[in-house]
Amino acid sequence: MQQRLARGEAAALGELYDRFASLVHSLANRVLGDEDAADVITREVFTHVWENPEAYDPKEGSMRSWIAGITQRRATARLRREHREDGSQSAEALEQIEEKVRAASTAARADYIVTSMPASLRAALELAYFQRHDYRQTATKLGVTEDEARRRLRLGLQLLSSAMTRPAPHRPRGLGPVR
């Protein structure tokens, strides 16, 4: 994909957009809480990808992670600009912004994981957590053994737990943000 983008293949950008636009828009909207601003960030992210395909390094992680990182940085920068314009530059205001970004990023990763996990795992989780079925009822409803229902629930929860971010390192007061 990176090579195709570097050659200027518009179809490659279209494929990338089809694959990741909902992730980008969802993450930007969660951070900013504004559909129009999320639309702008989405355009900015894909413009950046189109203009800078060489910036992606597969050794650093997946294309999805790279694009999500660009989105998070752009949305955070916009949020900071808005707070500066409002006069909210205190350390507490900046910490609140960072916490909001971390929470939005975690939620976006969880959404992506749920939508991309196999239907059998998603169905088990939906029965157990949204319909309040225990593993026996889940097994019956899915037509699988109780052991299989437990396995699906455990695997689904393990996948979801990977969405959780580590807590931010504690910074002594007076020091700027970690870069």
Stockholm file with secondary structure:
# STOCKHOLM 1.0

chainA/1-179         MQQRLARGEAAALGELYDRFASLVHSLANRVLGDEDAADVITREVFTHVWENPEAYDPKEGSMRSWIAGITQRRATARLRREHREDGSQSAEALEQIEEKVRAASTAARADYIVTSMPASLRAALELAYFQRHDYRQTATKLGVTEDEARRRLRLGLQLLSSAMTRPAPHRPRGLGPVR
#=GR chainA/1-179 SS CHHHHHTTCHHHHHHHHHHHHHHHHHHHHHHHCCHHHHHHHHHHHHHHHHHCGGGCCGGGCCHHHHHHHHHHHHHHHHHHHHHHHHTCCSHHHHHHHHHHHHHHHHHHHHHHHHHHSCHHHHHHHIIIIISCCCHHHHHHHHTSCHHHHHHHHHHHHHHHHTTCCCCCCCCCTTSCCCC
#=GC SS_cons         CHHHHHTTCHHHHHHHHHHHHHHHHHHHHHHHCCHHHHHHHHHHHHHHHHHCGGGCCGGGCCHHHHHHHHHHHHHHHHHHHHHHHHTCCSHHHHHHHHHHHHHHHHHHHHHHHHHHSCHHHHHHHIIIIISCCCHHHHHHHHTSCHHHHHHHHHHHHHHHHTTCCCCCCCCCTTSCCCC
//
